[in-house]
Amino acid sequence: MIARIGRTTLGILAGLGDFALFTGRCFSAAPSARRPWPRIIRALHEQGAVCLPVILIVGLFTGLVLGLQGFHVLSRFGSEGLLGSLVSLSLVREMAPVLASLMLVGQAGSALAAELGMQRNTEQIVALETMGIDSHGYLVSPRLFSCLLTFPAQTALFVIVGLWGGALSGSLLLGVDSGVYWSAIDRSVEGRDIGECLIKALVFGILAVGICAYQGFHADRDGSAGARGVGAATTRSVVLSSISILIADYVVSSFYV
């Protein structure tokens, strides 16, 4: 049992080290990448415009639920005027960066892992390296750099839509004065809260895109081939990215409490 635990622990540490080297190589290979801008624009489209509907829908209904539940909780203590504070701080500090990143992982991250997995199984990555093209810089670096813009932007949009959802639920449906709601938001949200939100979005973006790219890039590592290997790599990328986001959320939050 001890030997099995040791082997598992060493395997996890080796995987983390390999992932860190992979991510570092992707960032360092960016300056030497050939014609990166078309691929960066494509990545911005995949992570931005394509994922926009799900961000809007989830952000709206998250705000609606927060407004509904928050009103009923605060009404027990006669503090309905603090609804704006509850909705805004819940969104800015926790729910917006986490939920937006999870939605991006489920749509853009899984697509990235599947695409790289197919390129690995059809030997397109090997062909790039045979032609002297750094596959890390060509295939992965544009996605990593685009996530530094799209994840914070999508998180900010999630916050805005969620605040309006909370206003719709609290003010229009439950009778909270809209001026009280928005003034509570103005008093509660500080620059420190916004900074925490954006830092979380950046960290989550690097982790999510890096893990999805790593799993797709090494889709054949576990011996699986063809569609089965691509499916397994895609599943691992979504699961590991989601777990990593939640772990990173706790770590980053611990520096701001």
C-alpha positions in Angstrom: 0.0 0.0 0.0 2.8 2.4 0.9 4.6 1.6 -2.4 1.4 2.3 -4.3 0.8 5.6 -2.6 4.4 6.5 -3.3 4.1 5.7 -7.0 0.9 7.6 -7.3 2.4 10.7 -5.5 5.5 10.5 -7.7 3.3 10.2 -10.8 1.3 13.3 -9.8 4.4 15.3 -9.2 5.9 14.2 -12.5 2.7 15.2 -14.3 2.7 18.6 -12.7 6.3 19.2 -13.6 5.7 18.1 -17.2 2.7 20.4 -17.4 4.7 23.3 -16.1 7.5 22.7 -18.6 4.9 22.4 -21.4 3.3 25.7 -20.5 6.6 27.5 -20.1 7.7 26.2 -23.5 4.5 27.4 -25.1 5.0 30.9 -23.7 8.7 31.0 -24.6 8.1 29.8 -28.1 5.7 32.7 -28.9 8.3 35.2 -30.1 9.6 32.8 -32.7 6.2 31.7 -33.9 5.5 32.2 -37.6 2.7 34.7 -38.5 0.9 34.4 -35.1 -1.7 37.1 -35.6 -4.2 35.1 -37.7 -4.2 32.3 -35.1 -4.5 34.7 -32.2 -7.5 36.3 -33.9 -9.0 32.8 -34.4 -8.4 32.0 -30.8 -10.1 35.3 -29.7 -13.1 34.3 -31.8 -13.2 30.8 -30.3 -12.9 32.0 -26.7 -14.8 35.2 -27.2 -17.6 35.4 -29.8 -18.4 31.7 -29.8 -18.7 31.5 -26.0 -20.6 34.8 -25.7 -24.2 33.3 -25.7 -23.5 30.9 -22.8 -21.8 33.6 -20.8 -24.8 35.9 -21.2 -27.3 33.2 -20.4 -25.5 31.8 -17.3 -24.6 35.3 -16.1 -28.2 36.5 -16.4 -29.7 33.5 -14.5 -27.0 33.6 -11.9 -27.9 37.2 -11.1 -31.6 36.3 -11.1 -31.1 33.5 -8.6 -28.8 35.6 -6.4 -31.4 38.4 -6.4 -34.2 36.0 -5.5 -32.5 34.0 -2.9 -30.6 37.0 -1.4 -33.9 38.9 -1.0 -35.6 36.1 0.9 -32.5 35.6 3.2 -32.1 39.3 3.9 -35.8 39.9 4.4 -35.6 37.6 7.5 -33.4 40.3 9.1 -35.1 43.3 7.6 -32.0 44.1 5.5 -33.5 44.1 2.0 -31.5 47.3 1.2 -28.3 45.2 1.3 -29.4 43.1 -1.7 -27.1 45.0 -4.1 -24.1 44.4 -1.8 -24.8 40.7 -1.6 -25.3 40.3 -5.3 -22.3 42.4 -6.4 -19.8 41.0 -3.9 -20.9 37.4 -4.6 -20.5 37.9 -8.3 -17.3 40.0 -8.3 -15.3 38.0 -5.7 -16.4 34.4 -6.4 -19.1 33.4 -8.8 -18.3 35.4 -11.9 -14.7 34.3 -12.4 -15.4 30.7 -11.4 -18.6 30.2 -13.4 -17.3 32.1 -16.5 -14.1 30.1 -16.5 -16.0 26.8 -16.1 -18.3 27.8 -19.0 -15.3 28.6 -21.2 -13.6 25.3 -20.3 -16.8 23.4 -21.2 -17.0 25.0 -24.6 -13.7 26.5 -25.8 -11.4 24.3 -23.7 -13.0 21.0 -24.7 -12.9 22.0 -28.4 -9.2 22.9 -28.1 -8.4 19.5 -26.5 -10.3 17.7 -29.2 -8.7 19.6 -32.0 -5.2 19.1 -30.7 -6.0 15.4 -30.0 -7.1 14.9 -33.6 -4.0 16.7 -34.9 -1.8 14.4 -32.7 -3.6 11.2 -33.9 -3.5 12.2 -37.6 0.3 13.1 -37.2 -0.2 16.7 -38.1 1.9 17.8 -35.1 4.7 15.4 -36.2 4.5 16.9 -39.7 4.9 20.4 -38.3 8.0 19.4 -36.3 9.4 17.6 -39.4 9.1 20.9 -41.3 11.1 22.7 -38.5 8.0 24.5 -37.1 7.8 24.6 -33.3 4.4 23.0 -32.7 4.1 24.5 -29.2 4.5 28.1 -30.6 2.4 27.4 -33.6 -0.6 25.6 -32.1 -0.7 26.5 -28.4 0.9 29.9 -27.8 -1.8 31.9 -29.6 -4.5 30.2 -27.4 -2.5 31.0 -24.2 -2.0 34.7 -25.1 -5.6 35.1 -26.3 -6.9 33.8 -22.9 -5.2 36.6 -21.2 -7.7 38.9 -22.8 -10.8 36.8 -23.3 -11.1 35.3 -19.8 -11.0 38.7 -17.9 -13.3 40.2 -20.6 -15.8 37.4 -20.4 -15.7 37.6 -16.6 -16.4 41.3 -16.6 -19.3 40.8 -18.9 -20.6 38.0 -16.6 -20.5 40.5 -13.7 -22.4 43.2 -15.6 -25.1 40.8 -16.9 -25.4 39.2 -13.4 -25.8 42.6 -11.8 -28.7 43.5 -14.2 -30.1 40.0 -13.5 -30.1 40.8 -9.8 -31.7 44.1 -10.4 -34.4 42.5 -12.5 -35.1 39.9 -9.8 -34.8 42.2 -6.8 -36.2 45.5 -8.0 -38.7 44.7 -10.7 -40.1 41.4 -9.3 -39.6 41.7 -5.5 -40.0 45.5 -5.0 -36.6 46.6 -3.8 -36.0 50.2 -4.8 -33.6 50.3 -7.8 -31.8 53.4 -6.4 -31.1 51.5 -3.1 -29.9 48.5 -5.1 -27.4 50.3 -7.3 -26.2 52.6 -4.5 -25.5 49.5 -2.4 -23.4 48.2 -5.2 -21.5 51.5 -5.5 -20.7 51.5 -1.8 -19.7 47.8 -1.6 -17.5 47.1 -4.6 -14.0 48.4 -4.1 -10.9 48.4 -6.4 -9.5 45.5 -4.3 -12.5 43.4 -5.2 -12.2 44.1 -8.9 -8.5 43.3 -8.8 -9.2 40.0 -7.2 -11.8 39.2 -9.8 -9.4 40.0 -12.7 -6.5 38.1 -11.2 -8.6 35.1 -10.7 -9.8 35.3 -14.4 -6.1 35.5 -15.6 -5.0 32.6 -13.4 -8.0 30.5 -14.4 -7.5 31.2 -18.0 -3.9 30.1 -18.0 -4.7 27.0 -16.1 -7.7 26.1 -18.2 -6.2 26.7 -21.6 -2.8 25.1 -20.5 -4.4 22.0 -19.2 -6.7 21.5 -22.2 -3.9 22.1 -24.6 -1.6 19.7 -22.7 -4.2 16.9 -22.6 -4.9 17.3 -26.3 -1.3 17.6 -27.3 -0.5 14.3 -25.5 -3.7 12.5 -26.4 -1.8 9.4 -27.4 0.3 9.2 -24.2 -1.9 6.6 -22.4 -1.8 4.2 -25.3 -5.3 5.0 -26.7 -5.6 5.7 -30.4 -8.1 7.3 -32.7 -11.4 8.6 -31.5 -11.2 6.8 -28.2 -7.9 8.6 -27.3 -9.3 12.0 -28.3 -12.5 11.4 -26.3 -10.5 10.4 -23.2 -8.1 13.4 -23.5 -11.1 15.8 -23.9 -12.8 14.3 -20.8 -9.6 14.6 -18.8 -9.1 18.2 -19.9 -12.5 19.3 -18.8 -12.4 17.5 -15.4 -8.8 18.5 -14.5 -9.4 22.1 -15.6 -12.5 22.4 -13.5 -10.8 20.9 -10.4 -7.8 23.2 -11.0 -10.0 26.2 -11.2 -11.7 25.5 -7.9 -8.4 24.8 -6.2 -6.9 28.0 -7.6 -9.9 29.9 -6.5 -9.3 28.9 -2.9 -5.6 29.7 -3.2 -6.1 33.2 -4.7 -9.0 33.9 -2.2 -6.7 33.1 0.7 -4.5 36.0 -0.2 -7.4 38.5 -0.1 -9.2 37.6 3.1 
